[in-house]
Amino acid sequence: FRVGGDEFNLIVAAKFDEESIRRGLDDLCKLPFQLDDVLYNLTISCGYAKRYPSDETVEQVIRRADDDMYRMKAIKKRPMTDASSNTI
């Protein structure tokens, strides 16, 4: 569900592997898309958190996922672009 302008939360059942979800989203973003005559390359940063019995609120889980997203954003390599490509 949408949290803010370009921020979304995805809640999945415990049987899903976090790394598989991360790889799937990264693979999806490797595919450029065209809008009108412009080709775009999409980049995302994802944060993940599991809910543990010791968590008092959902907000705690979301906060950990948000922290993880910013950590991933800091270590993720930035795409190399030139004047003929667009990155969003």
CORWO-V912600 format. One record per backbone hydrogen bond with DSSP energy under -1.0 kcal/mol. CO is the residue of the C=O (numbers start at 1). NH is the residue of the N-H. Records with the same first field share a line. If there is no record, write none. Layout:
BEGIN
CO=NH, NH
END
This chain:
BEGIN
1=9
7=3, 4
13=16
17=21
18=22
19=23
20=24
21=25
22=26
23=27
24=28
25=29
28=31
33=40
35=38
38=35
40=33
41=88
52=55
58=62
59=63
60=64
61=65
62=66
63=67
64=68
65=69
66=70
67=71
68=72
69=73
70=74
71=75
72=76
82=85
86=41
END
